[in-house]
Amino acid sequence: MKIMITITNPANSVGYDIQIDNKQTIKTTLKVCSENLTGLELADTCKKVRLWDGGKQISVDETYEEAGIYSGAKLIVE
């Protein structure tokens, strides 16, 4: 199933809305973002991301489905 999420980097106030498959790992998304999106060049070096609402930290080795991330979620890379 496709979901729409926002990936942000608070260090430089960059954020992107992207559509991805919920069975994809977060690590794969971060690799593609680091190769293609300005402001997220170092995203693929992250070991964990944080949910904007609640601050829960999630391992990048999980899929979006495993992590319970759904459309509308906002992920923070640090």
C-alpha positions in Angstrom: 0.0 0.0 0.0 1.3 3.5 -0.8 1.6 6.0 2.0 2.4 9.7 1.9 4.9 11.0 4.6 7.0 14.1 5.2 10.7 13.7 5.8 12.4 16.7 7.5 15.8 17.8 8.6 15.4 20.4 11.3 19.1 21.4 11.1 18.4 23.2 7.8 14.6 23.5 7.8 14.2 21.2 4.8 11.2 19.0 4.4 9.8 16.9 1.6 6.5 15.2 1.1 7.0 11.8 -0.5 4.9 8.8 -1.5 6.4 5.4 -0.8 5.3 1.7 -0.3 4.7 0.8 3.3 6.7 -2.5 2.8 9.9 -0.5 2.0 12.5 -0.1 4.7 13.1 3.4 6.1 16.8 2.9 5.3 16.0 2.5 1.5 14.0 5.7 1.6 16.8 7.6 3.3 19.3 6.3 0.8 17.2 7.5 -2.2 16.6 10.9 -0.4 20.3 11.4 0.3 21.1 10.8 -3.4 18.4 13.0 -4.8 17.1 15.7 -2.4 18.9 18.9 -1.4 19.2 19.2 2.3 19.0 15.5 3.0 22.4 14.5 1.7 23.4 12.9 4.9 20.1 11.1 5.6 21.5 7.7 4.7 23.9 7.9 7.7 21.1 7.9 10.2 20.5 4.8 12.3 17.2 6.0 13.7 14.5 8.5 12.8 12.1 10.2 15.1 8.4 10.8 14.7 7.4 14.4 14.9 4.3 13.7 17.0 5.3 11.9 20.2 9.1 11.7 19.5 9.2 8.0 19.2 12.5 6.8 17.8 12.4 4.2 15.0 15.2 2.0 13.6 15.8 2.6 9.9 16.0 -1.2 9.4 12.2 -1.5 9.9 9.6 -1.2 7.2 7.0 1.5 7.5 4.4 -1.2 8.2 6.6 -2.8 11.0 7.1 0.6 12.6 3.4 1.5 12.5 4.0 4.6 10.2 1.0 5.6 8.2 0.1 8.4 5.7 0.5 11.8 7.2 3.4 10.9 9.4 6.3 13.3 9.7 9.8 11.8 10.1 12.7 13.7 11.5 16.2 12.8 10.4 19.0 13.9 12.7 
